[in-house]
Amino acid sequence: MKQLKLIIAFLLLGLGAQAAAYTPTSLPNPKAQDRYNYVCNPDDIVKSSEVLLLNRLARELEDSTMVELCVVAVESIGEMDAFDFCYELFQRWGIGKEGKNTGVLLFLAVESRDIRIMTGGGIEGVLTDAVCNEIIQKVAIPPLRNGDYSDGLA
């Protein structure tokens, strides 16, 4: 009986230690704080120096091309499908210029090992699914495999 109580206690501690899963409604929109924030990094997965760099690059991209890039890095989205999560988040935040659909969402969920690039219809001619897949496979995944989330997203 004592061993059973000990096992239950460890299981409860383990469940409590798991990262909270985000939903598209619970994830904080970085633009709500400042219109020049493009990175949502609530679990501090990306180094602060890289967040600054990503924010600067995203602002330069938006100023020169009207393409709005948002970067999201979270520990967990629970059991939700990553595509559905990204789609709902993309719509909820209104990523991209209204009427132009020139938004890009770069998304990483560490626990489920999901990385995605979602684009608005106005940018799909440049960032096709094939191009996005090539970026993920050749640029993002090698550093991500080594646990370098900052470099993989930058």
ABEGO torsion letter per residue (X at the ends): XAAAAAAAAAAAAAAAABBBBBBAAABBBAAAABAABABBBAAGABBAAAAAAAAAAAAAAAAAAGBBBBBBBBABAEABBAAAAAAAAAAAAGBEBBGAGABBBBBBBAAAGBBBBBBBAAAAAABBAAAAAAAAAAAAAAAAAAGBAAAAAX
